[in-house]
């Protein structure tokens, strides 16, 4: 597991998520721990290291 810190795209608070390094490419929805809005998270791992990370709000 890998803990990654980033800013929520809604409330701009710094939050963290635990990411599973055993899955090379993952995209999922997780709620912000501060404002509870849904965040789409995409994480890429190469050889167990974080190679890319992106978040976006679920607003249209």
Buried (B, 14 or more C-beta within 10 A) or exposed (E): EBEBEBEBBBEEEEBEBEBEBEEEEBEEEEEBEEEEBEBBBEBBBEEEEEEEBEBEEEEE
